[in-house]
Amino acid sequence: MTKRKMFFRMITASLLRRRSRMLIALLSIAVGATILSGLVTIYYDVPRQMGAQFRSYGANMILLPGEEKPLTMERLQEALKNIPEEEVVGATPYRYVRLDMPSRQQSFISAGTDFEEVQKTSPYFSVEGEYPENTREILVGKEIAETLGLKERSSVELSYKTTAFPAGTDPGDIQAGKVLSGSAEGFNKVLLSADIVLDEEGKIDSIAVDAAYQTPGVGSQVGTDQAFLDQFIGKKPPFSLNTPDSEGTQQEENTEGVDAVSGATISSQAVVDAVNSAVFGSSEGGVIVENTEHFTVSGILSTGGEEEAYIYMSLKDLQRLTADETLDVAELSVSAGADELDNYSRAITDSELDISSRLVKRVTRSEASVLGKLQALVFLVTAVVLLLTMICVCTTMLAVVSERRREIGLRKALGASDSSIRKEFLGEGLLLGGLGGVLGAILGFVFAQVVSINVFGSSITFQPLLLPATILVSMAIAAASCQFPIKRAVAIDPAIVLKGE
């Protein structure tokens, strides 16, 4: 028989002779390992679980158009490439316009969107009926439904009006010297106004633009950049904004082309729209084009918020109605921590896509705060349980040393070295730690699974590396717990013990 086998038989026999005490020590280690394994599993799975819970409160990232280019579905897809695909829960595009309801002589804000993505980013939406699935179906906010008496399957007529400038458009017989005022939506839908004066030929004699509420230092320049404003002087409306690649040519036929202020394309376009509105809003030069369609109410939306005052339709329906494929905003729900979200947001904003990314602070901050406190609690409970486990094992081993004083004294009198005494007791502790670690790792996963299902309503996945880690930690704790009892065993004086004192 080899020394290793002999040593193993000796420590197992020693454990079996004191079954009751060693069982207590084994259970103590197993309980500690169970808590360790279970809480560590929860600790690493909590971010995912908490993230899933917080996603029910809505999007945590918003994408807005930049100053130079409008936001479109194609550019939105390019922006999403900055975020790992598996972390994107949903990406919902929105386009907001005001639509008229001729039969009721009222108008409402309408939003075009993707309803499949809405259900991912806004799971708190409560719909009485069904989400729109077919063309010309809409979702009506509860506030509008109650005001108009609309119900599921009701039919409504929606109309969109816009102003067109046909060939030969002329300002007409507006009196020279009269101040004309117009306004249009600039960046982030903030209104911008323009006051102009025409001469006898219908050309602009002077222009003043109020862009104080546009982005400071960027969009606000359209009201102070004289080179930009001088482009209108001496020219006859209507105007259009030259595209970046048009190299000075007019963007539309029968219009005067204007170059945008660098970095402020949206605000520049608003000035052009405001000038056209000032002229053709008071004459017959502008032609009002109206597009009307009939829609069916598929459901009534309840959220307890401002969404109840909106009408929702598919993005394709709204694009067909308005002949405009641009987007106003995109709401993203991303399953990631606060630091990762910030990195993704910076990557999108710093890219060449000219898209502004913002985080919804009330969601990300709450998630980070709750997650940090919960993980700190898990760490504290684990540390306390492991400390109690060490105390229990140490106490048990001290009792064993006390019972074996005569045996230890006799062995030392027969020539046993202190090293052999240490190895025996340390071997017993490591064996107990290994067995307790295996048992605790299995029970810990069961414990974590029960907690996850009852608290978060979803199961967790087993972490294979946690099994050896739990066993090693349990053995380390058992070894540390045996150090004081081993010191007491080595300090036994064989002469005193064998003398009977």
C-alpha positions in Angstrom: 0.0 0.0 0.0 1.4 3.4 -1.0 1.8 6.2 1.5 -0.9 8.2 -0.3 -3.4 5.5 0.0 -2.4 4.9 3.6 -2.8 8.6 4.3 -6.3 8.7 2.7 -7.4 5.6 4.6 -6.2 7.2 7.9 -8.1 10.5 7.5 -11.3 8.8 6.3 -11.2 6.4 9.2 -10.7 9.3 11.6 -13.7 11.1 10.1 -15.9 8.0 10.2 -15.1 7.4 13.9 -16.5 10.8 14.7 -19.5 10.8 12.4 -21.7 13.2 14.4 -19.1 15.9 14.8 -17.8 15.6 11.2 -21.4 15.6 9.9 -21.9 19.0 11.6 -18.7 20.3 10.0 -19.7 18.9 6.6 -23.2 20.4 6.8 -21.7 23.8 7.8 -19.4 23.8 4.7 -22.2 22.6 2.5 -24.5 25.4 3.7 -21.8 27.9 3.2 -21.0 26.5 -0.3 -24.7 26.5 -1.2 -25.1 30.2 -0.3 -21.8 31.0 -2.0 -22.8 29.1 -5.2 -26.4 30.4 -5.2 -25.6 34.0 -4.6 -22.7 34.1 -7.0 -24.9 32.7 -9.7 -27.6 35.3 -8.9 -24.9 38.0 -8.7 -23.8 37.3 -12.3 -27.3 36.8 -13.6 -28.8 39.8 -11.8 -27.7 42.3 -14.5 -29.5 40.3 -17.2 -32.6 39.8 -15.0 -32.8 43.3 -13.8 -32.2 44.6 -17.3 -35.1 42.5 -18.5 -37.3 44.0 -15.8 -36.3 47.6 -16.5 -37.0 47.1 -20.2 -40.7 46.9 -19.2 -40.4 50.6 -18.3 -39.6 51.6 -21.8 -36.6 52.6 -24.0 -33.3 53.5 -22.5 -31.7 55.2 -25.5 -33.1 57.7 -28.0 -31.7 58.6 -31.5 -32.4 62.0 -33.0 -31.4 63.5 -36.4 -28.3 65.6 -36.5 -28.0 69.1 -38.0 -26.9 68.0 -41.5 -28.9 65.0 -42.4 -32.5 63.7 -41.7 -33.0 60.4 -39.9 -34.2 57.6 -42.1 -34.6 53.8 -41.7 -31.5 53.1 -43.6 -29.4 55.4 -41.4 -31.1 54.0 -38.3 -29.9 50.5 -39.4 -26.4 51.8 -39.8 -26.5 53.3 -36.3 -27.6 50.0 -34.8 -24.4 48.4 -36.1 -22.6 50.2 -33.2 -24.5 48.0 -30.7 -24.1 44.2 -30.5 -27.1 42.6 -32.2 -27.8 40.3 -29.2 -28.1 43.3 -26.9 -30.7 45.2 -28.9 -34.1 44.2 -27.5 -36.0 46.6 -29.8 -35.5 49.7 -32.0 -38.7 51.6 -32.7 -38.8 54.4 -35.3 -41.3 57.3 -35.0 -42.5 59.9 -37.3 -44.9 62.5 -35.9 -47.3 64.7 -37.9 -50.6 66.4 -37.3 -53.5 64.9 -39.3 -56.9 66.3 -39.8 -60.2 64.5 -39.2 -62.5 66.4 -41.6 -65.7 64.7 -40.5 -65.1 65.8 -36.8 -63.4 69.1 -37.8 -60.5 68.3 -35.5 -56.8 67.5 -35.8 -54.6 65.2 -33.8 -50.9 64.3 -33.5 -50.4 61.0 -35.3 -47.3 58.8 -35.1 -46.1 56.4 -37.7 -44.2 53.4 -36.3 -43.3 49.7 -36.4 -45.7 47.9 -34.1 -43.6 44.8 -33.8 -40.8 46.9 -32.4 -43.2 48.9 -30.2 -44.2 45.8 -28.3 -40.5 45.2 -27.6 -39.5 48.7 -26.5 -42.8 49.7 -24.8 -44.2 46.6 -23.2 -46.2 48.8 -20.8 -48.6 49.7 -23.7 -52.0 48.3 -22.9 -54.2 47.7 -25.9 -57.9 47.0 -25.8 -58.3 45.0 -29.0 -55.3 44.3 -31.2 -52.3 46.0 -32.6 -52.6 47.0 -36.3 -51.6 44.2 -38.6 -53.0 45.3 -41.9 -52.8 48.4 -44.1 -55.0 51.3 -43.0 -55.4 50.1 -39.5 -54.7 52.5 -36.6 -54.3 52.4 -32.8 -56.2 55.2 -31.1 -55.3 56.7 -27.7 -57.8 56.3 -24.9 -58.3 60.1 -24.6 -59.1 60.5 -28.3 -61.4 57.4 -28.2 -63.4 58.8 -25.3 -63.6 62.3 -26.8 -64.9 61.0 -30.2 -66.7 57.9 -29.0 -64.5 55.6 -31.1 -64.5 51.9 -30.5 -62.8 48.8 -31.9 -63.5 48.5 -35.7 -64.7 52.1 -35.9 -63.9 53.8 -39.2 -62.2 57.2 -39.3 -61.1 59.6 -42.1 -57.6 61.2 -41.8 -56.3 63.9 -44.0 -52.8 65.4 -44.5 -52.3 68.8 -46.0 -49.1 70.3 -47.5 -48.3 73.3 -49.7 -46.8 72.7 -53.2 -45.2 75.3 -55.5 -46.1 74.5 -59.1 -44.5 75.9 -62.2 -45.0 79.6 -62.7 -45.6 80.2 -59.1 -45.6 84.0 -58.4 -46.0 86.0 -55.2 -49.0 87.6 -56.8 -50.1 91.2 -56.2 -48.8 91.6 -52.7 -48.3 95.3 -51.9 -44.7 96.4 -51.9 -43.3 97.3 -48.5 -45.7 95.2 -46.5 -44.0 93.1 -43.7 -44.9 89.4 -44.2 -44.4 86.9 -41.4 -44.0 83.1 -41.6 -42.8 80.3 -39.3 -41.6 76.7 -39.6 -40.3 73.9 -37.4 -36.5 73.8 -37.0 -34.3 71.4 -35.1 -36.2 69.2 -32.6 -39.5 70.8 -33.9 -38.7 74.2 -32.3 -40.4 77.0 -34.2 -38.4 79.5 -36.1 -39.9 82.7 -37.6 -39.0 85.0 -40.6 -40.2 88.5 -41.4 -39.7 89.7 -45.0 -40.5 92.7 -47.1 -41.1 92.5 -50.9 -40.4 95.2 -53.5 -42.6 96.1 -56.5 -41.3 93.1 -58.5 -42.2 90.6 -55.8 -38.5 90.2 -54.9 -37.3 90.1 -51.3 -36.1 93.6 -50.2 -35.3 92.7 -46.6 -35.4 89.7 -44.3 -35.1 89.2 -40.5 -35.0 85.7 -38.9 -35.6 84.9 -35.3 -33.7 81.7 -34.5 -33.0 82.3 -30.8 -34.5 79.0 -29.8 -32.5 76.9 -32.2 -29.3 75.1 -31.0 -27.0 77.9 -29.6 -24.0 78.4 -31.8 -25.2 76.0 -34.4 -28.8 76.4 -35.6 -29.1 79.9 -34.1 -26.5 81.1 -36.7 -29.2 81.2 -39.4 -30.6 84.3 -37.8 -27.2 86.2 -37.7 -25.2 84.8 -40.6 -25.5 87.8 -43.1 -24.0 85.8 -46.0 -26.8 83.3 -45.6 -29.5 85.9 -45.3 -28.1 87.9 -48.3 -28.9 84.9 -50.6 -32.6 85.8 -50.3 -32.2 89.5 -51.1 -33.2 90.5 -54.6 -34.7 87.1 -55.4 -38.3 86.0 -56.0 -39.9 83.2 -53.9 -40.4 80.3 -53.7 -37.0 79.1 -52.4 -35.5 75.7 -51.9 -32.4 74.5 -50.1 -29.5 73.3 -52.2 -28.5 69.7 -51.4 -24.9 69.1 -50.3 -24.1 67.4 -53.6 -25.9 69.7 -55.9 -22.9 72.1 -56.3 -25.0 75.2 -56.4 -27.8 74.0 -58.7 -31.4 74.4 -57.5 -32.9 71.5 -55.6 -36.4 71.9 -57.2 -37.5 73.4 -60.5 -39.0 76.9 -60.5 -37.4 77.7 -57.2 -34.4 79.8 -56.1 -31.6 77.8 -54.6 -30.1 78.7 -51.2 -27.0 77.3 -49.6 -27.4 76.1 -46.0 -25.3 77.4 -43.1 -22.6 74.9 -42.4 -23.7 72.5 -39.7 -27.2 73.8 -39.6 -29.0 72.2 -42.5 -32.3 71.6 -40.6 -32.5 75.2 -39.3 -31.6 76.5 -42.8 -34.4 74.5 -44.3 -36.7 76.0 -41.6 -35.8 79.5 -42.8 -36.6 78.5 -46.4 -40.0 77.1 -45.3 -40.7 80.1 -43.2 -40.0 82.5 -46.1 -42.2 80.5 -48.5 -44.9 80.4 -45.8 -44.8 84.2 -45.3 -45.3 84.8 -49.0 -47.6 82.0 -50.2 -49.6 81.7 -47.0 -51.2 85.1 -47.8 -51.7 84.7 -51.5 -52.8 82.1 -54.1 -49.2 81.3 -55.1 -49.0 78.2 -52.9 -51.2 75.3 -53.8 -52.6 73.3 -50.9 -52.4 69.6 -51.6 -54.7 67.3 -49.4 -54.3 63.5 -49.2 -57.2 61.7 -47.4 -57.6 58.1 -46.5 -60.0 56.0 -44.5 -58.7 53.9 -41.5 -60.1 51.3 -39.2 -59.5 51.3 -35.5 -58.0 48.0 -34.5 -57.5 48.9 -30.8 -57.6 51.5 -28.0 -54.3 52.4 -26.3 -54.0 52.9 -22.6 -50.8 54.0 -21.0 -51.7 56.6 -18.3 -49.5 59.0 -20.2 -49.4 61.4 -23.1 -49.6 58.5 -25.6 -53.3 58.4 -25.0 -53.7 61.6 -26.9 -52.0 60.2 -30.1 -53.1 58.2 -33.1 -50.7 55.4 -34.1 -50.4 53.9 -37.6 -47.8 51.9 -39.4 -44.9 53.8 -40.7 -45.7 52.7 -44.3 -49.2 54.2 -44.0 -47.9 57.5 -42.7 -45.2 57.7 -45.4 -47.8 57.0 -48.1 -50.1 59.7 -46.7 -47.4 62.4 -46.3 -45.0 61.3 -49.1 -42.1 61.7 -46.6 -39.8 58.9 -45.4 -37.9 60.8 -42.8 -38.1 59.9 -39.1 -38.3 62.2 -36.1 -36.9 59.9 -33.5 -36.0 56.2 -32.8 -36.4 54.7 -29.3 -34.0 51.8 -28.5 -34.2 49.3 -25.7 -30.7 47.9 -25.1 -29.9 45.1 -22.6 -26.7 46.5 -21.2 -25.2 48.2 -18.2 -24.9 51.9 -17.7 -21.3 52.0 -18.7 -21.9 49.9 -21.8 -24.9 52.1 -22.8 -22.8 55.2 -22.5 -20.1 53.7 -24.7 -22.7 52.7 -27.4 -24.3 56.2 -27.2 -20.9 57.9 -27.7 -20.0 55.6 -30.6 -23.2 56.5 -32.4 -22.9 60.2 -31.7 -19.2 60.3 -32.7 -19.8 58.4 -35.9 -20.1 60.1 -39.3 -23.9 59.3 -39.5 -24.8 62.7 -38.1 -27.2 61.1 -35.5 -27.5 62.4 -32.0 -27.8 59.6 -29.3 -29.1 60.3 -25.9 -29.7 58.0 -22.9 -33.0 58.0 -20.9 -31.4 58.9 -17.6 -34.4 58.1 -15.4 -34.2 54.5 -16.6 -30.4 53.9 -16.8 -29.7 55.7 -13.5 -32.4 53.8 -11.6 -31.2 50.5 -13.1 -27.6 51.2 -12.1 -28.6 52.3 -8.6 -30.8 49.3 -7.9 -28.3 46.9 -9.4 -25.4 48.3 -7.4 -27.3 48.0 -4.1 -28.5 44.5 -4.9 -25.0 43.3 -5.8 -23.6 44.9 -2.6 -26.2 43.1 -0.6 -25.4 39.8 -2.2 -21.7 40.3 -1.5 -22.3 41.2 2.2 -24.6 38.2 2.8 -22.1 35.8 1.2 -19.2 37.2 3.3 -21.2 36.8 6.5 -22.3 33.3 5.7 -18.7 32.2 4.9 -17.5 33.8 8.1 -20.1 31.8 10.1 -19.1 28.7 8.2 -15.4 29.2 9.2 -16.4 29.7 12.9 -18.5 26.5 12.9 -15.8 24.4 11.3 -13.1 25.8 13.5 -15.2 25.1 16.6 -15.9 21.5 15.5 -12.2 20.8 14.8 -11.3 22.2 18.2 -13.6 19.8 19.8 -12.1 17.0 17.8 -8.6 18.0 18.9 -9.7 18.0 22.5 -11.1 14.5 22.2 -7.9 13.2 20.5 -5.4 14.8 23.0 -4.3 11.4 24.3 -4.0 9.9 20.8 -2.0 12.9 19.6 0.2 12.8 22.8 0.9 9.1 22.3 1.8 9.5 18.6 4.2 12.3 19.4 5.7 10.2 22.2 6.3 7.4 19.6 8.1 9.8 17.4 5.4 11.4 15.2 6.5 14.8 13.9 4.5 18.0 14.1 4.4 18.0 10.3 2.5 14.6 10.2 0.0 15.9 12.7 -0.6 19.0 10.6 -1.0 17.0 7.4 -3.5 14.7 9.0 -5.8 17.4 10.4 -5.4 19.5 7.2 -6.2 16.4 5.1 -9.4 15.9 7.1 -10.4 19.6 6.6 -9.7 19.5 2.9 -11.7 16.3 2.4 -14.6 17.9 4.3 -14.3 21.0 2.2 -14.2 19.1 -1.1 -17.3 17.0 -0.2 -19.2 20.1 1.1 -18.2 22.1 -2.0 -19.6 19.5 -4.4 -22.8 19.2 -2.4 -23.1 23.0 -2.0 -22.5 23.7 -5.7 -25.4 21.5 -6.7 -27.7 22.8 -4.0 -26.6 26.3 -4.8 -27.8 26.1 -8.4 -31.2 24.7 -7.2 -31.4 27.6 -4.7 -30.5 30.2 -7.3 -33.1 28.7 -9.8 -35.9 28.9 -7.2 -35.0 32.5 -6.3 -34.8 33.5 -9.9 -38.2 31.9 -10.8 -40.0 33.4 -7.8 -38.5 36.9 -7.9 -37.8 37.5 -11.7 -40.2 34.9 -13.2 -37.5 33.4 -15.4 -34.9 30.6 -15.1 -31.1 30.9 -15.1 -28.4 29.0 -16.9 -25.9 26.8 -15.1 -22.3 28.2 -15.0 -19.9 25.3 -15.5 -16.9 27.1 -14.0 -18.9 27.7 -10.8 -18.6 24.0 -9.8 -14.8 23.9 -9.5 -14.7 27.4 -8.1 -17.1 26.5 -5.3 -15.2 23.4 -4.5 -11.8 25.3 -4.3 -13.3 28.1 -2.2 -14.9 25.5 0.2 -11.6 23.7 0.5 -9.8 27.0 1.2 -12.3 27.9 3.8 -12.0 24.5 5.5 -8.2 24.7 5.4 -8.3 28.2 6.9 -10.7 27.0 9.6 -8.4 24.2 10.6 -5.3 26.4 11.2 -6.1 27.3 14.8 -7.2 23.7 15.8 -4.0 22.4 14.1 -1.9 24.9 16.2 -3.6 23.6 19.3 -2.9 20.0 18.3 0.8 20.6 17.6 1.2 22.4 20.9 0.1 19.3 22.9 2.9 18.1 25.3 3.0 14.3 25.2 4.5 14.1 28.7 1.7 16.1 30.3 -1.0 14.2 28.4 0.3 10.7 29.1 0.9 11.7 32.8 -2.9 12.1 32.9 -3.0 15.9 33.5 
